[in-house]
Amino acid sequence: MTDIERIKIERIKKEIREAQSPYFEEDDFQYYLDKNNGDVNATIYEMLIIKSEDSTISVSGLSTQDTSAYFKRLASRFKPFNSGVLKE
């Protein structure tokens, strides 16, 4: 892993709040960065969408708060927009 990739992965971890809410394995960061051709914003968006799956846990009548809406709001900051000129 290069220094640039390491810096990109650290940014991804911060933006997806991985320290506060761990979800991914360490090698997942490199996998999704490679999958998105090194595009940090696209990687952040995809990982936040994955992280936004329903996270409610219920055990013996107790349940945890669902954080999916929170991660979807974070993902909206990195959503790619298709803008350009349409050709006839």
C-alpha positions as CSV (number, residue, x, y, z in Angstrom):
1,M,0.0,0.0,0.0
2,T,1.4,3.4,-1.0
3,D,1.4,6.5,1.3
4,I,-1.3,8.1,-0.9
5,E,-3.5,5.0,-0.6
6,R,-3.0,5.1,3.2
7,I,-4.0,8.7,3.3
8,K,-7.1,8.0,1.2
9,I,-8.1,5.2,3.5
10,E,-7.7,7.3,6.6
11,R,-9.9,10.0,5.1
12,I,-12.5,7.3,4.2
13,K,-12.5,6.0,7.7
14,K,-13.0,9.5,9.1
15,E,-15.8,10.4,6.7
16,I,-17.8,7.2,7.3
17,R,-17.3,7.5,11.1
18,E,-15.7,4.1,11.4
19,A,-14.1,4.9,14.8
20,Q,-17.5,5.7,16.3
21,S,-19.4,2.9,14.6
22,P,-17.2,0.1,13.4
23,Y,-18.6,-2.0,10.5
24,F,-15.9,-2.9,8.0
25,E,-12.9,-5.2,8.2
26,E,-9.5,-3.5,7.5
27,D,-9.1,-5.1,4.0
28,D,-12.6,-3.8,3.0
29,F,-11.2,-0.3,2.7
30,Q,-8.7,-1.2,0.0
31,Y,-11.2,-3.4,-1.8
32,Y,-13.8,-0.7,-2.1
33,L,-11.2,1.9,-3.0
34,D,-9.9,-0.3,-5.8
35,K,-13.5,-1.1,-6.9
36,N,-14.1,2.6,-7.3
37,N,-10.9,3.2,-9.2
38,G,-9.3,5.2,-6.4
39,D,-12.2,7.7,-6.3
40,V,-12.4,8.6,-2.6
41,N,-15.8,10.3,-2.8
42,A,-17.3,7.3,-4.7
43,T,-15.8,4.9,-2.1
44,I,-17.2,6.9,0.8
45,Y,-20.6,7.0,-0.8
46,E,-20.7,3.3,-1.4
47,M,-19.5,2.4,2.0
48,L,-21.9,4.7,3.7
49,I,-24.8,3.2,1.7
50,I,-23.7,-0.3,2.8
51,K,-23.3,0.9,6.4
52,S,-26.9,2.4,6.3
53,E,-28.5,-1.0,6.2
54,D,-31.1,-1.4,9.0
55,S,-29.0,-1.7,12.2
56,T,-31.7,-2.2,14.8
57,I,-31.0,-5.1,17.2
58,S,-33.7,-6.5,19.4
59,V,-32.9,-8.8,22.4
60,S,-35.4,-9.8,25.1
61,G,-37.6,-6.7,24.5
62,L,-34.7,-4.3,24.3
63,S,-33.7,-2.7,21.1
64,T,-31.0,-0.4,19.8
65,Q,-31.6,2.7,17.8
66,D,-31.6,2.4,14.0
67,T,-28.8,4.4,12.6
68,S,-29.5,3.8,8.9
69,A,-31.0,7.3,8.3
70,Y,-27.9,8.9,9.8
71,F,-25.6,7.1,7.4
72,K,-27.9,7.8,4.5
73,R,-27.7,11.5,5.3
74,L,-23.9,11.3,5.4
75,A,-23.9,9.5,2.1
76,S,-26.0,12.2,0.5
77,R,-23.0,14.5,0.9
78,F,-21.0,12.3,-1.4
79,K,-23.7,11.2,-3.9
80,P,-22.4,11.6,-7.5
81,F,-24.5,13.7,-9.8
82,N,-24.9,13.0,-13.4
83,S,-24.5,16.4,-15.0
84,G,-23.4,17.2,-18.5
85,V,-24.7,17.9,-22.0
86,L,-27.1,15.5,-23.6
87,K,-26.2,14.8,-27.2
88,E,-28.9,14.4,-29.9
